[in-house]
Amino acid sequence: MKAIKWGISSIFILLVIIGGAIYGYLKSTLPDYSGTYQVPGLKSEVEVIRDSYGMPHIFADNDEDAYFAMGFSQAQDRLFQMDLARRAGSGRLSEIFGSSLLNVDKLFRILNSTVSVEEWEGQLTPESLRSLKAFSAGVNYFLANNDNPLPIEFKILGYQPEPWKVTDSISLMVYMGWTMNYAFKTELLHAAIIDKIGEDLAKDLFIDYPSGFPAIIPKGENPTPKIGLGYLKALHYASDVLGFNYGGASNGWVIGPEKSKSGHALFANDPHLAVTVPGIWYEAHLCVPGMNVSGAMVAGLPFVIAGANDHAAWGVTNSHHDDADFYLEKLHPDDKNRYLFKGNWEEMKIVNTSIKVKGSEPVDYKIKLTNHGPIIDDLNKHNSSPGYAVAMRWAQLDFPKVFKGYWLVNRAKNIGDIEVAAGYAKSGQNWIYTDDQDNIGFYFLGGIPKRKNFTGELPIPGWEGKYEWDGYVPDENQPHMRNPQQGFIVNANNKIEPEGYPHIITKYYATPDRFMRIQEMLEEKEKLGPKDFESMQNDLLIVMARDWVPLIAAALENKQLLETEAQALEKLKNWDFRAGKDQVESSIFNVFLNYLPENTFKSRLGDELYGYYLTGDKNIPFNVLREFIQNGKSRWFDNPETPETEVMNDVLAKSFKDSIHYLEDTLGDNVQDWQWGKLHTLTIYHPFGKKSALLGWFFNLGPFQASGSIFTVNPTYFKISKGFQVQGGSSSFRRIIDFANPKNSKSILPGGISGNFMSPHYDDQLKLWMEGKYRPFVLDRDEVLKDKMSLLKFIGKGI
């Protein structure tokens, strides 16, 4: 008996020792935020003050020293995230994860093939190049002088990060542009749906579908169906792996002095992206002569993408810009490296690349380029007919001066400076902004192709030369406004161009719900202040529910209802239309949102296309459903698999009944137990946490019960397939800027500054974010010093 006790005690002691050793090792990976470094080449002394949330406030005498310190600080906090993003953008994930990500690497090699990152670097403006070089030097100084072990992710994957290069920041910019893009998925989906059901029915599924649009292939060419589905699979897989499979949205609004309680302009912004750990955004503050700026950065870039300085504030919303087109190329019958263009057989340019694969031999890969862009057929297993190939053109690659736009806006002194910066910051975004002189404004940033003879909604024949880009719309002709008479500006990914605008920006705008609700709240009060903006950013009212619940009730008037159905309907009738996590009504309506598109579209589209139609851009099917329901009829309401002819009320009633059956099966037959938070949960995933429950226990945050819905101002997206876990599209930061009283300015992240799960700053903002609260947004040095928790200094050698 003694021997057994001694044995158990010995095992326990051994486990304690092992556990202590592991804990000690993990703690040793945390960076040291205090101390002094002597750095060759540094021009002056730099201070990095960390506040109580671990956010770096950098004070320097010149730009290059500040950007050096920014590179060092980001590497301290987000090195693995930075390395993963540059690998994604340059097509090098297979090196560390193996062959499962080979198609993702091929996708990004294709994206980079038209203009290489080295060519981008050669076209950077001088200030952009200097900034990126200084930032890279800071990252590399950390790599060379960090005495602690690197974050545990590197140990798990068994590799060491390489030195950072300017081209890595460029790859990261390409990667971020890809994550925000809607056109990549939608255009080929249009074509695939036409192949499945014909042009007549398909035109109902895409708002403003142009009649008489040129056929994908002229009659007699006879391509096989399912064009592009393999490519769509590659895109969706890449999005899922990288955490961007549910699109992006945003809110931004600004009021002028006549609408503000203080008599000065007031600004708000909250982009809706995937909520991950570490988060997409890194917040930091840089102060040098001529620039005192703070806000959201992308880890791996030195510029504030959305934030404020002493004189201006600006925010970003996704424009849903259609900046990509697909061309069907006709190949030479005897030489697949030649393609027809305007009657001549042109030679494709061949780009040879080799992809390293962990555990396997490198994969040599040839990318073929036409004058329209790279051929994507290697990703497209259901490719076009023999004799054809699909090429892709993307506008983002034509604007290598994008960094200068962010360099300029970080230093903007007034609204005019912001508008000059907008001419360089070409991306699929909008800016909403204000200055300290109470001007307010809006600018669409994306390069708008001047398309000849087509709208960009479908693939077009490339060989005729009829459907080309004729340059880009000049900056001054892009949608923008300054100081409108209504005294406020709102963008929630809604339509931006005025009626009669002669160029196509996109057909993929978000549903109008968030825009309508924000405008409604702005108009409800004569004057608003920062507290009003806080309430607005956290608003949970579903405009779509307010519009549709009376129609659901009307559709059920003459239907026989089971007891639970009658109880559920009565609750809906008395609902305030807010998607609170404790509300039963929110469960009923949001489950209804799953069944309504299924009962409308699925029977004709089939499982595969229906899945792509919903996940490519969920705004499209719900904009279509809004149109159908507003009209009160559509041939799509009829299910061709039944002998009856169904109409709108039949589909509304069936979708409601299906929802109640689902809730009974999932949560029981007591309606009072159907609280939304039981279905609608938020887990914030680390890249390792999705595949491994063990690693997820360490890295992930949650699950938490969540309020909100797809179309609320404070959104929490879920997948439209009867899975209600939050999938993305939540506020990736919230910010309110008040120049009248800077102490009213505030911001919050859904996690923290650090990417190291051992750090207190891994999740120290999460509780505030979930409760709709904020932390101070600070630009004043004296205010920074009041919350100082650590000081790190860099001193140039010889100073």
N, C-alpha and C positions, 0 to 999 in steps of 0.2 A: 504493500500500500504506500509506504514511504517512497519507494522507487517511482511509483506512478505520479505521486505528487511532485517529486523532484523533476520528473520528466516534463509534466505540464508546466511547472514553474519555469523550467529552462526554455521551453518553446515560447512561453509568454515573454520572457526577458529578451529572447532573440528577436521576436517580432517587434518589440518596443525599440530595440536597437536599430533594426532595419528601418522601421518607420521613422525613427528620429533621423537616421542618416538620409533617407529620401527627403524628408521635410527640410533638413539642413541644406541639401543640394538645391532643392527648388527655391528656397529663400536666397541662396547665393546667386541665382540668376537675375535678381532684381538690380536695377541700375542704381548707382550712387548719384543723387541729385545735388550733392555738396562737394566742395573742393575747388582746387585751382589747377588749370592746365597751362603750361607754356607751349605755345603753338608757333612753329616756324611759319613765316609769311603773313601772320595776322598783323593788321595795321594798328590796332588799338586794343583797349580792354573791352571785353564784352561781359555783361552780367546776364545770367539766366536765373530769374527768380521764379520759383514754383509756389503756387498758391495752395490753399487747403484742398483743392481738387486735383492737384498735381499738374495743372495747366502751366506751361512755360510762358513767362513774360520776358522777352529778350530786349535788352537795351544796349545799343552799340552806336559808334560814331560814324559808321558808313554801311552801305548796303551789303557789301561782300562779307564783312565780318558777321553781320546779322544773319545772312543766309547760311553761312558756315555753322553758326550756333543752332540754326533751325534744323539743318541736316543732322547734326549731332543729337539734338533733342528728339527728333522723330525716330532716329535709330535706337535711342534708349528705350522708347516706348512701343514702337510698332515695327521692329525690324522684320519679323517673320511675315507680317501682313504686306509690307513693302516688297519683300522678296517674292512672295506668292503673286502679287499683282503684276510685277514686271515680268515674271515668268509666264503668266497668263497672256499678257499683251504681246510678248515676243514669241509665243508658241514653244515654251520650254517646260511645260508641266510634266511631261512624260519622263523627264530626267529624274524626277524625284518620286513620282507616283506610279510609274510603269505604263504598260501599253493600253490600259483602260482609258487613258486620256489622249490617245494618239489623235483621234478625230478632232478634239478640242484644239490641240496644237496645230493641226493642219488648217483649221478654220482661221486661226490668228496669223499663221504664215501667209495664208491667202490674203487676208485683210492688209497685211503689211507689204505685199508684193508689188503693188503699183508704185508706191513711193516708199522706199526703205527708210528706216529710222536714221540711217547715216545721211541720207539725202535731206531729211528734215533738219538734222543738226546743221548741215551746211547752209540752210536757208533761215536759220534763227536770226532775229535782230540782235544787235550787240548787247543791249541790256538784258535780254532774255538769256543769251549764252553765258554772260558773266554770272548772272544769278544762279543758273543751273550748275555751272562749274563750281561755284562757291558752296552750294548746297551739297553737291557730290563730295567735295573735299571734307565737309563736316561729317557726312555718313562714314566716309573711309577713315577719318581720324578716329571715330568711335571704334570701328572694326579693328584698327591697329593698336589702340590703346586701352581697350576694355579688358580689365583683369578678371572680370567675373565670367562664369560660364554663360553662353548664349541661351536665349529662351529654349525651353524644353522641346518645342516643336522641331528644332534642328536636330536634337539628339534622337528623337523618335524616328525621324526620317533618315538620319545618318548622313548628313552632309553639312558643309560649311558654306555660308553665303559668300559670293564673289564681291570684289570691290564694286561700288556703285559708279555708273557712268551717266553722262548726260543723256545718252540714247535710252537708258532705262526709264528716265522720267518721260521721255517721248513715248515709249512703249506703253507706259502707264496711262498717258493721255489718250492713246488710241483705245486702250482697254476701257477706260471710263466712257468714251464716246460710244463704244459698242454697247455698254450696259444700258445706255439711255435710248437706244434706237428701237423704233417700232417698225420701220419699213422693211427691215431684214426678214421679219417673219410674215408680214401681211401680204406682200405682193404675190409671192408664189402660192400662198394659201388661196388667194382669189382665183388664180389660174386652176388650182387643183379642184376647187369647188365647181367651177365652170365645167371642167372635164367630167365631173361626177354627175351633175344635175342639169347642165345646160345653161346658156347665157340668160335665158328669159327668167328662170327661177332665181338664179344667182344674183341678178341685179337687185333683188329685194334685200339682200343680206349686207349690202354695203351702201351706206348713206351717200347720196349724190352720185350714184353710179352713172357714168355718162352713157347715154344711148348712142348706138352706132360706133362704140369704141372699136378700134381696129382689132381684128382677131389675133389671137396669140400666134397662130400660123395661118397664112392665107390658105384658102381652100385648095385641096390637091396636094398639100405638103404632108398631111397625115401623120402628125406626131403621135406617139403613144400617150395614154392618159397618165395621171399621177406625176406630172411634171413637178419636181421640186420637193416631194415628200421626204426623200432621204436627207436633203439639205435641211428641211425643217426639223427632222429628228436630231441632226447634229447640233442645230442651234438650240433646241430645247434642252438637249443633254448638257451642252456647255452652260446654259443659263442655270440649270438645276445644280450642277456641280459648283458653280461659282456664286450661287446664291442670288441670281437676278432673274428668276423665271417668272416673276409676276409683275414685271414692268415697273415704271416709276411715274410718280405724279408729284404734285406740289401745290401749296397755297402761297400766295403772296398778295399783300394789299398795302396800300399807303393812303393816308388821308392828308389833305391840305389844311392850312390853318383855320379855314372857316368851319371845318367839321371837328376840330380838336378842342378839348376843354382848356388846354394850355394856350391856345392861339398859335401853336406851332405844329409843323408836320409831324406825323407819327407813323411808324413803319413796322410791318410784321412779315415774317417769312417762316415757312416750315416745309422743306422738301420731303416727299414721301418715297422712301426707298427701302430696300431690304434692311431689316434690323438684325444685325449680327454682332458677335463679339470676336475681335474688336470691331467697333463701329466703322462705318464708311468714312465718317468725318473725324478729323483730328483738329482740335481747337488750340490756337496759339495767338500770341500778341507780339508784334515786332514794333520797336520804337527806334527810329534813326532820324537824323535831321531830314526834314521834308516828308516824313512818313511816320504816322502813328496809327497802326491798323491792327485789328483783331477780328477773329472770326473762324469760319470753317475752312479747313484745308483738306486736300486728299493726301494721305501719307505717301510720300514719295515725290511730292511737289512742294516748292517753297512759297507759293503765292496763296493769299486768302481768296477763295473762290466766292464766298458769300459772307459779308460782314460789314464792318463800319470803321471809319477813321474819324478824325476830329471834325471833318467837314461833310462827310457823305456816308450814306448807308445804301447797300444794294443787296438784293436777294435773287435767287434763281428759281424758276419754275420750268418744268419740261414742256417744250413746245409740241412734242409728238411729231416733229418735223419729218416729212417724207423726203429724205436726202439720199435715197439709194434707188437704183433702178436695175432691172434684170433684162438682159438681152439674149434672145435665142440666136445662136450663131450657126450658119450652115457650113459644114465641113467639106473639104475636098474629098471625093470618093476614094482617092488613092493615097492621100497624105493627110492624116488627122491633125497635123501641125499647121495646116493652112485653112483659112476661112474666107468666105465670100464677103466682099464689101464693095458696093457700087459697081458690080460687074467684074471686079478683079479678085484674084485669089491672093490674099495677103498672108505673109508669114507671121506666125505667132512668135512672140518673144518667150524664151524659155528661161525661167529662173530655177536654178538647181539649189536645193537646200537639203540638209541632212538633220534629222530629228533624233537626238539621243534618247534612248529608252532604258529605264532602269531594269536590269535583269535580262536585257535582250540586246541584240545587235542594233546599231543605228539604222534608221529607216531613211533611205534616200528618196527624196520626193521632188518631182518636177511640177512646177506651177506654170501654167500656160497663160499668156496674156494676149488679149486682143486690144483693139483700140477702145473698146468699151470697158475693159477691166479684166480681172482674172477669171478663168474658167473654174466653176465650182463643182463640176461633175464628179470629182473624186469623193466628195461628201454626199453625193446624190445618187444613192443606189437605185432608186426608181428614176433613172435619168431619162432624158428625152430620146426620141427615136434614133436608131443608128443614122449617122450623118448629121446629127445636131449636137450642140453643147450649149450650156447656159453660162453666160458671163455676167458679172456684177460690177456696177459702178457706184462709188460712195463719195459724196461730196466732202466729208470730213478731211480726206487726205489732200485736198487742194488748198488747205489753209494752215501752213506751217507757222504763221505769225500769231497764232492764237495766244501764245504765252505773253506776248506784248500787251494784249488787251487786259490781262489780269495784272501785269506789272503796272500798267497805267491806272487802272481803277483803284488799286491799293493806295495810290497817291492823289486821287481826285480831290480837288478843292471845291468843285461846284458841279452843277448838273451838266454844264457844257463839257467838262473833262470826262464825265461818265459816258456821254454820248460819243466822244472821240474814241474812248477805249472800246466801246461796243463795236466799232468798225473793225477792230482787230480780233475780238474775242469770239470768233466764229465757232459755233457749236450748236447742238440741237436744243438750245435753252432760250428762255426769255429772262431779261433783267427787269425788276421793278425797283425803283430807287427814289431817294430824296436827298436834299442837301440841307445844310444848316441855315440857308436863306429861305427855307420853306417851299422850294420848288419840288414838284413830284413828277415822276416820269416812268415810261415803259419803253422797252426796245426789244424787238425780236432779233436774236443774234445769228441764227443759222444762215448759211449761204443758200440762196434760193436758186436752183437751176432754172434757166430759161429753156423750157422744154419745147421742142418743135413738133407739132402735130400729135401730141399725146399728153396725158395727164399724170402719168407715173403710177397708176393704180394696178397695172397689169404688166407682165413681161411683154416685150415687143420684139418684132423681127429686127435683127441687127444688120442683115445683109443689104437691105434696100437703101440705107443711109437717110431715110425719111424721118426717123425718130431719134434725134440727137439733142445734146445740150448745146445751146448757143451762149456759153458763158454764164454769168450770174447776174442777178438783179443788183443794181448799184445800191450801196448802203443807204443813200438818202431816200430810196424808194421802198425800203423795207418797212413793215409796220412799226410805228413808234408814235408816242404822244408825249406832250408836256403840259402840265397844269390844265387838265380838262375842266369845263364849266361845272360838272357835277361835284367837283371837289374831292374825288377819290378815284383810285384805280385798283381793280381787282383782276388777278389772273389765277384760275384754278384749272389750268390746262384746257380751257375752253377756247372756242374759236376767237382768233385775234384780228383777222383781216376784215376790212370794211366790205360792204356789198359792192360788187363790181370790180374788186381787186383783180388785176389781169393775170396773176401768176398763181400757180398751185403751191401752197405751203404744206398742207396735209389734208387728208380725209379722216384722220384717226383721232380727232379731238376727243377729250374725255366727255362723259355724260355731263349735262349742265347742273347736276345736283349741288355740288360743292359751291360752284360759282353763284348759283341762285341763293343759296343759304347765306353765304358771306355777304352778298349785296343786300339781302333782306335785313341782316343784323346791322349793317352799316346805316341803313335807311330808317331803322326803327327808332334810333335816337338822334336828336339834333346835334349833340356833341358827344365825343367819345374820348376816353383816356386809356392809359396802359392797362388798367384792370379790366376794362371792356375787351381789350384785345386778348387778354389771357383767357377770358371766358369764350371768346370766339375761337381761339385755337383749340380749345378743348370741347367744342360743341359736338353733340351726339345726335342731333336731329336728322332723320332720313327724309329728305324731301320726296324721294320716290315713294316712300311708304305713305306719306301724306296724300300724294296724288292717287295711289293705287288702292289703298285699303277701302275707300268707298266703292270702288269698282268691284273689288272682291266680294264685298258684302252684297252688292246688287246682283252679282252673278250667282250667289247662293240663296237668293230670296225664295225661289220656288223649288229648292233642292231639299230632299229629306236628309237631315243631319243626325249623326250619332251624338250621344251625350257629350263626349269629349270635343267633337267638332263644334257643337253649339256653344260650349263653354269657351273654346278658343276664339270663335268668331266674336262672342260678346266682349272678350278682352281686347281684341283688335279694335272694335268699335269705340272703346273708351280709352284707347292708348294715346299718349302724348307724342308718339312717333320718335322717341329717343331710344338709342340702342345701348341702354345701360346693362351691365353684366348681371344685375339682379333681376332684370325684367323678363317675364315670360313672353310678353308680346314680341320682344326683339327676336327671341328664338323662333317664334311662329313665322314672322315675316322673312327672316333671313334664310330659313329652310325653304320657304316658298320661292325665294330667289334662285334656289338650286333647281327646283322642279319646273319653274316656268320656261326657261330656255330649253330644258330637256324635252318637255312636252310640245314645244313649238318646232324645234329644229332637228332633233336627233333621228326621227324616223326616216327623213329624206337624206340627211348627210351621212348616216352611219356612224359607228362608234369612233373610228379613227379621225375622220374629218371634223366631227362634232367636238372631239377633244381639242384639236388644234384651233378650231373656231373660238372656243372659250378661252384657252390659255394664251393664244397669240396676243390678243389685246381685248380684255373683257369689256372695254368701253364700246367696241363695235357691236357685239350682240345686244347689249343693253340700250345703246342708242337706237338700234333697229327695233327692239321691243317697245321702246318709248314711242317710236313713230307708229308702229302697228296699233298700239293701244290708244294713242291719241286719235288715230283714224277710226278706231272701233272695229276694224276688220283687216284681214289679210288672208290670202290663200294658204299661207304657212300655218295657220291655226288648224287646218284640216289635216288629219292624220291619214295618209294614203293606205295604211294597213288595216283600216276599219271600214265597214260598209257605210257608216253614217258620214255626214258632212259636218265636221265640227266647226264651231265659230268661236269668237273670242271668249264669250261667257263660259263655254264648255271647257276651254283650256284653263281659264282662271279658276273655275270650280275644281277641276281635276287636280290642278297644282296645289290648291289649298288642302284638299283631302289627302293627297299624297304626303304633304308636309305633316299633317296630323298623325298619319300612320307611322311615319318615320320617327316622330317624337315619342309616340307611344312605345315603339319597339326599342328606342334608345334610352329613354328616361322614365318609362313607366306610364301608367294610365291616369296618374294624378296630374292634372294640368298645372297645379300650383308648384310642382317640382321641376318645371321646364325652364329654369333660369338660364339665361343666355351664356353666362360664364361657365356653366358645366360643359357646354359644347365648344365654346369659343375661347380657346386658351392660347397663350403666348409662351413659346419657348424660344429664347434667343440663342442661336446655334453658333458655335465655333466651327471652323472648317473640319475639324476632326470629330466633332460631336454628333454629326448626323449618321455616321457609319458605325461608330462604336459606342455602345451604352456605357462601357467602363470609362472611356475618355470623356464622353459626354457628361458623366457625373462630376468630373473635375472642371471641364471647360464651359459647359452650357449654363445658361441662367434660366430658371423656371422649371416646370411650367407655372404660369400665373393665369388666373381668370382675367379675361379682357373684355372691356366695353368696346363700342364702336362697330363699324361695318364697312363695307366696300365703299359706300358713297357718302359717308359722314365727313364733315369738315376735319374732325380728328379721326382719320381712317385706320382700319385694321383689316387688310385684305385677307380673304380666305379663298380657297380653291373652289370653283363652282363644280363640285362633283360629290356633294354630301360629305365633305370633310371640312370642318369649320375651324381648324387650328389656324392661327394667324400665320400667313405665308410671306408677308412682306407688305410694302406699300404703307408703312406706318411713318410717323414723323421722325425723320433721321436727325433732326435737331429742331428746336423751336427758338425763335429769337424775336425780341421786340426792342426797337431802338427809339429813344425819346431824346432829341437834342435840346428840348426845353429844360429837361432836368435829367442829366446823364445817370443819376442814381436810380432812375426808373427803368433804365435799360437792363435787359435780362436775357439769359439764354439757358438751354439745357440740352444734354445729350442722353440717349437711351442706353447708358452704360457708363463709360468713363474714358479717360485719356489713355490709360495703359492697356496694352494687349497681353500683359502677363497676368495669368489668373491668380498668382500669389500676391499681386499688388492690391492695396486698399483702393486704388484708383481704377481697378478693373470694372467695378460696378457701383461706384459710390454716388453716381447721379441717377441710377435706375429708379430708386424709390420716388425721388422727386418727379421724374419724368412720368411715371405711371400715375402719380397723384395729380398731374397737371400743374406742378409747381416749377420754380425756376431758381437759378443761381445768378448772382450779379454779373453783368457784362461791363468790364472795367477797361478804361483807356488811360486814366490818370495815374501817374506814378505813385503819388501819395496814397491813393486807394489800394494800389497793388501792394505797397509796403505794409499796409495794415493787416493784410492777409498772408504775409510772407511766411512760408514754411521751410524753405531751403534756398541756398544761394550757391550757384556754380559760376566760377569765373574762368574766362579764357584771356590770356595775356600773350601778346606777341613777344617772341624771343628778342631780347635786346631792348625792349621798351623799359 
